[in-house]
Amino acid sequence: MKIRKECILLKCKACGAVSDVDMRHKVNTFILKNPPENKLSKEEKRLKKAEEDRMRDAHELSEKKEKKDKKDKKDKKDKKKKSKSAEGETAENGVDKNEDADAADADEADESDEDEVVWMTDVSAEAVAARAAEQLTAATAALVTQGNIEAEKAEAKKRAKAEAKKKAEEEAKRRA
């Protein structure tokens, strides 16, 4: 049953014939006011459930990450407050304020260096070949590295030359 613009269509499951429903019936007005829900097939239900699970997992993961980030920030603030309060106490005890300030600046510099580290991978041909050689055995490294491709091209040229030479010799024998 399909409802389109105040018109209800019925489709026969056996023969596939489509027919209109008589609009004079009271049931038609009820159907138009309260249309049936679109039922999902089993496959669609399974896909919908899998999508909901995936979204829920992603949401939980993001919440955990946010909580961890907040906790890390709070820990850093606490460390800074402790170091500042420790500076104040040592300054009152007669220890040089500049020494404490230098130590605190060094701690902050270490933390900022850790935050500003940018990890990059060298993608030059030499670096790629070196990593491949480190990770793989000699036989498999040759398959992966650029040198092997060049060796294969050289071998292909040698084979082509040898085949051309054989064909030339066969033609010469046929003519003789």
JOLINKA-V84858 format. One record per residue. N is the residue number from 1. PHI is phi in degrees with one decimal (999 if undefined). OMEGA is omega as a letter, one per 30 degrees, with the letter a starting at -180 (NA if undefined). D_CENTER is the distance of its C-alpha to the mean C-alpha in whole Angstrom. Layout:
n: {N | N}
phi: {PHI | PHI}
omega: {OMEGA | OMEGA}
d_center: {D_CENTER | D_CENTER}
//
This chain:
n: {1 | 2 | 3 | 4 | 5 | 6 | 7 | 8 | 9 | 10 | 11 | 12 | 13 | 14 | 15 | 16 | 17 | 18 | 19 | 20 | 21 | 22 | 23 | 24 | 25 | 26 | 27 | 28 | 29 | 30 | 31 | 32 | 33 | 34 | 35 | 36 | 37 | 38 | 39 | 40 | 41 | 42 | 43 | 44 | 45 | 46 | 47 | 48 | 49 | 50 | 51 | 52 | 53 | 54 | 55 | 56 | 57 | 58 | 59 | 60 | 61 | 62 | 63 | 64 | 65 | 66 | 67 | 68 | 69 | 70 | 71 | 72 | 73 | 74 | 75 | 76 | 77 | 78 | 79 | 80 | 81 | 82 | 83 | 84 | 85 | 86 | 87 | 88 | 89 | 90 | 91 | 92 | 93 | 94 | 95 | 96 | 97 | 98 | 99 | 100 | 101 | 102 | 103 | 104 | 105 | 106 | 107 | 108 | 109 | 110 | 111 | 112 | 113 | 114 | 115 | 116 | 117 | 118 | 119 | 120 | 121 | 122 | 123 | 124 | 125 | 126 | 127 | 128 | 129 | 130 | 131 | 132 | 133 | 134 | 135 | 136 | 137 | 138 | 139 | 140 | 141 | 142 | 143 | 144 | 145 | 146 | 147 | 148 | 149 | 150 | 151 | 152 | 153 | 154 | 155 | 156 | 157 | 158 | 159 | 160 | 161 | 162 | 163 | 164 | 165 | 166 | 167 | 168 | 169 | 170 | 171 | 172 | 173 | 174 | 175 | 176}
phi: {999 | -126.5 | -114.7 | -137.8 | 43.5 | 64.2 | -130.5 | -106.5 | -112.3 | -114.1 | -122.2 | -75.8 | -71.9 | -79.6 | -106.6 | 86.7 | -69.4 | -110.7 | -137.6 | -85.9 | -95.9 | -63.4 | -77.1 | -80.7 | -73.3 | -70.6 | -64.4 | -61.7 | -64.2 | -63.7 | -64.7 | -66.8 | -75.6 | -126.4 | -65.7 | -67.5 | -72.3 | -74.8 | -85.7 | -92.1 | -72.5 | -60.9 | -64.3 | -64.7 | -62.9 | -63.1 | -64.3 | -64.2 | -65.7 | -63.1 | -65.5 | -62.6 | -62.1 | -62.9 | -65.4 | -64.3 | -62.6 | -64.6 | -65.4 | -62.6 | -63.1 | -66.5 | -63.9 | -61.9 | -64.9 | -62.6 | -62.0 | -64.8 | -62.0 | -62.4 | -64.5 | -62.0 | -63.3 | -64.4 | -61.8 | -63.8 | -62.6 | -62.1 | -62.2 | -64.5 | -63.5 | -64.6 | -67.2 | -68.1 | -68.6 | -66.2 | -62.7 | -64.4 | -66.7 | -69.0 | -66.0 | -69.2 | -80.0 | 99.8 | -80.8 | -60.3 | -67.6 | -64.5 | -63.9 | -66.1 | -63.8 | -63.2 | -64.4 | -65.4 | -62.8 | -64.6 | -64.0 | -64.6 | -65.0 | -62.3 | -64.6 | -68.3 | -63.4 | -65.3 | -72.4 | -93.3 | -67.5 | -113.2 | -89.7 | -131.8 | -111.4 | -74.4 | -107.8 | -69.0 | -60.0 | -65.4 | -66.8 | -63.8 | -64.5 | -64.7 | -64.7 | -64.3 | -67.2 | -68.1 | -83.6 | -116.4 | -72.0 | -61.3 | -66.9 | -77.4 | -64.3 | -64.2 | -69.7 | -87.2 | -75.3 | -65.0 | -58.0 | -67.0 | -64.6 | -65.0 | -64.2 | -64.1 | -62.9 | -64.0 | -64.5 | -63.3 | -64.0 | -61.5 | -62.9 | -63.5 | -64.7 | -63.8 | -64.5 | -63.3 | -65.0 | -63.0 | -62.8 | -64.5 | -65.3 | -65.3 | -64.3 | -66.4 | -67.5 | -65.3 | -73.0 | -80.7}
omega: {l | a | l | l | l | l | a | l | l | l | a | l | a | a | l | a | l | a | l | l | l | a | a | a | l | a | a | l | l | a | l | l | a | a | l | l | l | a | l | l | a | l | l | l | a | l | l | l | l | l | l | l | a | l | l | l | l | l | l | l | l | l | l | a | l | l | l | l | l | a | l | l | l | l | l | l | l | l | l | l | l | a | l | l | l | l | a | l | a | l | l | a | l | l | a | a | a | l | l | l | l | l | l | l | l | l | l | l | l | l | a | l | l | a | a | a | l | a | l | l | l | a | l | a | a | a | l | l | l | l | l | l | l | a | a | l | a | a | a | l | l | l | a | a | a | a | a | l | l | l | l | l | l | l | l | l | l | l | a | l | a | l | l | l | l | l | l | l | l | l | l | l | a | a | a | NA}
d_center: {43 | 41 | 42 | 43 | 45 | 47 | 48 | 47 | 46 | 46 | 45 | 47 | 44 | 47 | 48 | 45 | 48 | 47 | 50 | 51 | 52 | 55 | 54 | 58 | 56 | 56 | 53 | 51 | 51 | 49 | 47 | 46 | 46 | 44 | 42 | 40 | 36 | 34 | 33 | 30 | 30 | 29 | 26 | 25 | 26 | 23 | 20 | 21 | 22 | 18 | 17 | 19 | 18 | 14 | 15 | 17 | 15 | 13 | 16 | 17 | 15 | 15 | 19 | 19 | 17 | 19 | 22 | 21 | 21 | 24 | 26 | 25 | 26 | 29 | 30 | 30 | 33 | 35 | 35 | 36 | 38 | 40 | 40 | 42 | 44 | 45 | 46 | 48 | 50 | 50 | 52 | 54 | 55 | 56 | 53 | 52 | 50 | 49 | 48 | 46 | 44 | 43 | 41 | 39 | 38 | 37 | 35 | 34 | 33 | 31 | 29 | 28 | 28 | 25 | 23 | 24 | 22 | 20 | 18 | 18 | 18 | 21 | 21 | 24 | 26 | 28 | 25 | 23 | 26 | 27 | 23 | 24 | 27 | 26 | 24 | 26 | 29 | 31 | 31 | 28 | 27 | 30 | 27 | 24 | 26 | 28 | 31 | 31 | 30 | 33 | 35 | 34 | 36 | 39 | 39 | 39 | 41 | 44 | 44 | 44 | 47 | 49 | 48 | 50 | 53 | 53 | 53 | 56 | 58 | 58 | 59 | 62 | 63 | 63 | 65 | 68}
//
